[in-house]
Amino acid sequence: MELLLQQIASGLTSGAIYACVALGLVMIYVSTDHINFAQGEMAMFSTYIAWALIQAGVSYWVAFGATMVIAFAGGLLIQRFILKPLEHAPVLALVVCFIALLSIFNSMAGVIWSFTVKQFPSPFPKGDLTGAGLVSYHQIGVVGVTVVMLGLLTCFFRFTTLGLAMRAAAQNASSARLMGVRVSWMLALGWGMAAAIGAVAGMLVAPIVFLDPNMMTGILTYGFAAALVGGIGNPGGAVIGGFVVGVLENLVGTYIIGNELKLSFALVIIVGVLLLKPAGLFGRVNVKRV
């Protein structure tokens, strides 16, 4: 029983990180109808920036906030200067561009900071809440940060003029332009927010898996699975999907297939959702008249 509770708690922690990655993927998907395959590497690069700031003597939370701002600016610039010229390009061109960005960020991180594994500090106290090794303070903090971030995003998209403009641009760009919405800038803001959310995921996972240029490779797969389970166009569903995938991954890995095949389980989830319920648990099926 103790092992079961420990795996569920660990799964919720992993699920919170997958939810952050899934949120970033959903943000870009609802803006552009494309999946950003470089989302994980962008998050990793941002985490290295946070590590460099901390090593320079900046306090953790100041470095945390500064990294989010830098990541936001980086995502916005990528959209404006790299992706905007490709707005009317074929889908294959965009896929190649995303893969190129993945390779560029991975290589740049290795060149600048080396491929040596580094420790990344946790902002939360060491120790365990229950005293039995079941729930650590870092696990509680990761879940808490994810829930707060989802709440802030929900309020932003529902109750602010800018959030409503971004939703309008994503749902019907032509009508939004007629209403005076600058659609191109809304897409850029979506990219910036996705990059900032990815940076949060990277900074939360780095104390667990350690910091190196390849740390987000598998996590991006889990994040993609979470986004599909919850609904690729539903931010709230992506968070729920992250927790579902995190808990299932831990339970299946511990009791059925072993930890070595847990990544394969994420791929099974992806294929299964695409075959059985492509819209996900909370997504909507769009029907178009032709």
N, C-alpha and C positions, 0 to 999 in steps of 0.2 A: 504493500500500500504506500509506503514511504517513497519507494522508487517511482511509482505511478505519479504521485503528487509532484515529485521533483521534476519529472519529465514534462508534466503539464506546465509547471512554472517556467521551466527553461523554454518550452515551446511558445509560451506567451511572449517571452522576451525576444526570441528569434522572430516571432510573428510581428512584433511591433516594428522591428527593423525592416522586415519584408514589406510591411504596410507603408513605411516611409518611401521605400523604393517604388512600390506600386503607385503611390500617390504621384510621384514624379512622372512615371510613365503615363498615368491617366491624364495629368495636366497637359502633357504634350499631345497625347492622342486626341483629346477633345478639341484641341486648337488646330491640329494639322491633319488628323486622320492617319498619322504615321506613328510607328513605334521607334523610339530613340534607343538604338542598340548601344550607344555610348553613355547612357545614363549612369551605369556603374562606374565607368572610368572617370567621368566627370566628378562623381562623388568622391572617389579615391583621391583625385588630384586636389580637391578642396580640403580633404582631411589632411593631406601633407602640408597645405598652407597653414592650417590650424596648428599642426605640430611644430612648424617652423616658428610661428608666433609665440607659442608656449615656450619653446626652447630659447627664444630671445628675451624671455622674462615677462611676457604678457600674461595676466591672469586668465584662468581657463574660460570664464564666462565672457570676458572681453574678447578673447580670441574666438570664442564660439560665435558671438554676434558679428564680429568683423569678417569671419569666414563666410557667414551667410550673405553679408552684403557683397563681398568679393565674388562669391559664386553667382549671386543674382546678376551682377554686372557682367560676368563672363557669359552666362547663358543668354542674356539680352544681346550682347555683342555678336555671339555666334549666330543668332537668328538674323540680325541685321546685315552682317557682312558676309556670311557664308551661305545661309539657307534662303535668305530673301531672293537672291538672284536665281535660285532654283525653284521658285514658287510654281512655275508652269512646266518644270522638267518632268520626265517620266519617273514613275515610282522607283524603277531600278537605279536611276541616278541618285535619288535620295538615299536608298539603301546603301549604295556604295559610299556616299558621303558620310553616313552614320558609322559605317565600319572603319572608314579612314579616320574619323575623329576618335574612335575607340583606340586604334593603334597609335595615333599621335599622342593622346594623353598618357597612355601606358608607357610609351617610350620616353616622353618628356619627364615623367616622374622618376623613371629609372636613371636617366642622365643627370637630373638635378640633385636627387636625394639618394641615389644608388638603389640597388635591389636588395639591400640588407634589411632583414626584418627589424622593426623598431617597436618599442613599447609606446603606447599612447595612454595618457592618464585618464582616469574616470573622475567626473566631478562629484560623484556620490560617495558617501562613506563606505569604508570596507566593513565587511561583516554581514551577518544574516539577521533578518527580521525575527524569525521564529527561534533562532538558536539551534535549529536542527539541520541546518544546511539546505533548507528547502527553497527559501526566497531571499535572495540577496538584495541589498539596497540598490545596486546597479540595475537589477532586473526591474524593480519597482520604478526606478527613475526612467528607464527606457520606455516602459508602458505609459507612464505619466506624461512624458514629453510628447509621445505620439498622439495620445488622446487630446492634449491641449492644442497641438498643432492642427488636428482635424477640426476641433471646435472653432479655432480662429479662421481656418479656411472656409468653414460653413458660414460663419458670420460675414466674412468678406464677400462671398459670392451671393449671399441672399440680401444683405442689408446695406451694401455700399454701391454708389453709382458706378465706380470703376469695375467692381465685380459683376454687376449686371451687364455692363458693356462687354466684358470679356465673354460672358455666357452668350450674349446675343451674337457676337462675332463668331463664336464657335458653332452655334446652331444654324445660323443663316447669314452668311457674310454679305450677300447682296442686299438683303433688307436692312442689315445693320449699317451698311454704307449709306443707304438712303436716309437713315435717321441721324447721320452725322458722326457715326462711330468710326474711328480710325482703325480699321481692321488690322492692318499690318502691324501697328504698334501694340494692339491687343495680343497678337501672336508673339511678339517679342517679350511682352510682359509675362505671358504664359511660360515661355522658355526660361526666363529669369527666375520665376517662382519655382519651376520644376528643378532647376539647378540648385536653388537654395534648399529645397526639401531634400534633394539628394545629398547635399553637404551634411545636413542633420543626420541622415542615415549613416553616412560614413563615419562621423564623429561618435555616434552611439555604438557602432559595431567594432571600431578599432580597438577599444580596450578588451574586447572579448577574443578577437581573432588575430590581434597584432596588426601592425601597419606595414604593408608592402604593396608594390604596384599591382599585384594580382588578387588582392584581398576581396574585391567585389565581383569577381568573375562568376562564382557560384551563386552569390547572393542576388545578382541580377536575374538569374534563372528563377529563383524562388520568388522574387518580386514580380516577374512576369506571370508566373503561375498564380500568385495572389490576385493580380489585376484581372486575370481571366476568370478566376473563381468568383470574385465579387461583381464583375461586370466592368469591362475595359473603359466604359464611359461614365462610371459612377464612383466618385471619390470616396464616399462613405462605404460603398460596397468593397472597394479596394482595401480599406483598412480591415473590415471584417474578414475579407479573404486572406489578408496577411496573417491574422491570428489563427484562422482555420488551418492554413497551410503549415504554419509554425508548429501547432500542436500535433497535427496528423504526422508531420515529418518526424518529430521526436518519438511519438508512440510507435509508428510503423518501423522506424529505424531501430528502436530498442527491442521490440518484441517480435518482429517478423523478419525483416530483411537484413538487419545489421547496419551499423553506421556507415560502412563503406559504400552502400548503395543508396544512400539517402538522396543524392542528387538525381539519380535515375528515377526515384519516386516523383520528384518535381516534374520531370519530363513526362512521366506517365499522366500526371494531373493535367498538364498542358494539352496533351493529345486527347485525353478523355473529355475534357471540357469542350475542346474544339469539335469533337465528334458528336457529343450528346447534348450539350447546351451551350452553343457558341456565345450567347448573350450573357452568360454567367448567372449567378444567383439573383442579382439585383439589377441586371442590365435590362434594357428595353430593345425589343426587336423592331427595327425601322423598316416599314413597308413602303415602297415607292411605286407609284403608278407609272407604267410605261406604255 
